[in-house]
């Protein structure tokens, strides 16, 4: 930063896979600032009362809606469909794998993977690349079979355009 625009505080987090704060001298103008008083800054999952109540409610919904069981069933369906995709596109799609709803497959190269994710995004699907040439899936626990089938359909359409 230049001397004309020197920030008092810079914070960063989540996307960097760690969190932190850079603070300048003006921080000492604040009595009991976050570095002097313990617990003024908490993490996203810091365990304060509000977080504990919220998480208790999440657990209730997960149990009431049988989301763990549904995730296992839908994960089997997703992986089965990815293996069909692999069989139908041999030489292009490989290594379909997964556990529960966390699944992935490989394309031949990172360039093909990047093109595939762009094609899917053009059709309204949000997917993440991972590793050197993989596409991964981490859908929400209450994803439906119909949503999975729509995603597979969009992948078939994108693969035809590769």
N, C-alpha and C positions, 0 to 999 in steps of 0.2 A: 504494500500500500504506500501511496505517496504521503508526504507530510500534510498535504491539504485535506486528505480524506482518511484519517487514521481512525478505525473503528474502536469503540469502547470495549465491545465484546463480539466475539465470533463463536458461534456454536455449530456443531456438526453432529450427525448421528446416523441412525439406522442404515442408510444406503452405503455408508463407509464400513459397516459391520462392527463399528465401535462408536462410542460417543465421547465428546470432549468439548471443552470450552477454552478459548484463548481470551484472556482478560487483560486490559491495560490498567494503568495507574488510577484512573477515575473510579475504579471499583471500590477503592478505599474510602471514597466519599459517602458510601452507603453504610450506615451502621448495621452491624450484624449481617453482613452480606453472606452469600451462599458458601463461601470458603471459610468463614469464621464460625458459622452456626451449623452444626451437624443436622442432617436430614432436610435441609432446605431444598435440595434437588433430589428427586427420586427417579428411578427408572420407570419405563412403561409398565413393568410388572413388579412394582416396588412393594406390594403387599400392604398398602395402606387400607384403611377400613373400606373406603369406596371400592377399591379393587377387589377386596375379599367378597363384598356383597355382590358386585357385578359377576364375579367368577362363580359364586354359588348359584346365581340365576342361570348362567351359561350351563353349568352342570345339570341343573334341573331340566332345561330344554333338551340337552343332549340325551338324558335318560328318558324323558317323556316321549320324545319323538323317535327313540331308538336309533339315533344317528350313528352310533358305532356299528351296529348291525347293518344298517343301510349302507354305510361307507364300505364295509367289507363286501357286501353283495354287489354294490355298484362298482367297486374296485375290480372285482372278478370280471364283471361285464366289460369295463373299460379295457382291461388287459387282454381279454379275449378278442375284442374288436381291434386292438392294436396288433395282435398277432395275425389276425385276418388281413389287416392292412399290409403287414410285412409279407405275408404269403402272396398277396395280390400284386405287390410291387417289389419282387425279388430283385436284388441288385441295386435298389435305390433305398429302401427302408430295411433296417436290420436291428437286431438286438432289442426287440420289444421286451420291456421288463417292468416290474413294479411290485408293490406290496400295498394292499389297500388301495386308496385313491392316489397314492404317489406313484406315478408311472412315467415312463420315458421311452423314446426310441431314437435310433441314430439314423442320420442320412450319410451320404458318402463324404461330405466335406462341410466345413463351417460355412463356406459360401452358399452351398445349397440350403443349409439350415437357415441362414439369414434370409435367403430369398423366400423360403417356405413360410417363415414367420411373417414376412411382409405381405405375402399373398393372403395368408389367413387373416391378418389385420385388416386388409382391404375388404374382406368379407364379414368383418365384425367380430372375429374371434381374437381373444387375447391369449397368447401363448408365450412361454419363456424358453429361450435357448439356454442350454447349460453345457458345461464342458466344451469340447472342441467342435462337436458336430451333432449334439443331441437336442431334442425338444422334450421338455418336461411338462408334466401336468400335476398341479396341486389344487384341485378344485375344492370348493367349500363342502362341508360335511353333508349338507342337504341337497346336493346336486341330484337331479332326477335322471332316470334312464333315458328319457326323451332328450334331455340336454346333452348327455353323453353321445347319443346317436346323432344329434345335430352336429356336434363337434367332429365326429368321425366323418360325416357327410362332407363337411367343409374341408377336412383334410384330404379326402379323396378328390374333391374338386381342385384343390391347390396342387396336389401331386400330379394331376393330369396336365397342369399348366407348367410344371417344372421343365 
